[in-house]
Amino acid sequence: MGDVLAGIHAAWEFESDALVIRFERGIRTPKLYQVLRERRVPYEALASVTLTPGKRGTVVLHAVPRAGADPLMEAAAGQLKESSDPYRLVLPADRETLAEYYRDELRALLPPEPGAAGAAGDGAGAPYDGLDGLDALDGPGGPEGSDPYGADGTVAPAERFLVAPPSGPLSFKAYDGKASFDGRSEVSFRWFWTGASSEKWKAGDQTFSVQDLCGIEWRSPDVFDGHLRLLARDGGPRPTQPDHDPASVVFGLGYGLVHESLPFAAAVLAAIRSSDRAPVPVGSRTPGVVAERIRHLGELHRAGLVTDEEFSTKKAELLAEL
């Protein structure tokens, strides 16, 4: 057992090769945390770690995962509220010195920045002993010879998921139907007569083979037009509105809540990536899809869920996909 740093609603345990995050199950704990219960994050799945002031006399230790490393964060696509981010550990401000120590400990396990004299962090270049048991590692950031940095010097996206998807729930109620996943090969939608559109009723209940899918599109129920859409490999035409699309279920009025629909979406995405077919990105990169994602990003920005800086950065990334 490694060192343990306990915070508000969660605790981090530092093992020789991974950060284990365990979440409380109390009534005040965010529901997403209660569903996740525990996550094991290999150090190679992390890009950086920061320590910043929090709200009401707290500090926040934040481990930032590499792009493509965690199916939960890939499915969320930046839509999680700070209070539900599983990589944030909130601590009382009087434990800031201890938090700084563990921030530096964790930074020492990550690859040093290109050209740096030593490990990233305040103590770069100085002798470092590390946590107990860390000598088992071949080197900072993972096995000997691995290089997580891209040609531009930034941490490259992971080539495969390095963090296991949530174990459940594998079904949830949306506004217009029930979504179910067998955990391996099939996703099904069963429509509710009280909420499903006439288009969905005409199409009938739907069953999708994971091998026929290339990704998912999850839109948070906390904003307008929340939904879960399954993306087919054939890339054929589909209705613009998710409530008209038989490959989508829509959220709203307490249906498709984050702690139910997001773990479900992450589990489906992980199954798609691990299928026999070659891995593909979440969604396609056609101009229409990019335009839709920019439109949705604008809605998040207007709702105050995305800052001006985050909006500009993400919009530039989307435009670069064209």
Secondary structure as UniProt FT lines:
FT   STRAND          3..6
FT   STRAND          10..14
FT   STRAND          18..23
FT   TURN            27..28
FT   HELIX           31..36
FT   STRAND          38..42
FT   HELIX           43..45
FT   STRAND          46..53
FT   STRAND          58..65
FT   TURN            67..68
FT   HELIX           71..76
FT   TURN            77..78
FT   HELIX           82..84
FT   TURN            86..87
FT   STRAND          88..92
FT   HELIX           93..95
FT   HELIX           96..107
FT   TURN            108..109
FT   TURN            114..115
FT   TURN            122..125
FT   TURN            132..133
FT   HELIX           134..136
FT   TURN            140..141
FT   TURN            144..145
FT   TURN            151..152
FT   STRAND          171..173
FT   STRAND          177..181
FT   STRAND          186..191
FT   TURN            193..195
FT   HELIX           198..203
FT   STRAND          206..209
FT   HELIX           210..212
FT   STRAND          213..219
FT   TURN            221..222
FT   TURN            224..225
FT   STRAND          227..232
FT   TURN            233..234
FT   HELIX           242..244
FT   TURN            246..247
FT   STRAND          248..250
FT   TURN            253..254
FT   HELIX           258..273
FT   HELIX           287..302
FT   TURN            303..304
FT   HELIX           308..320
//
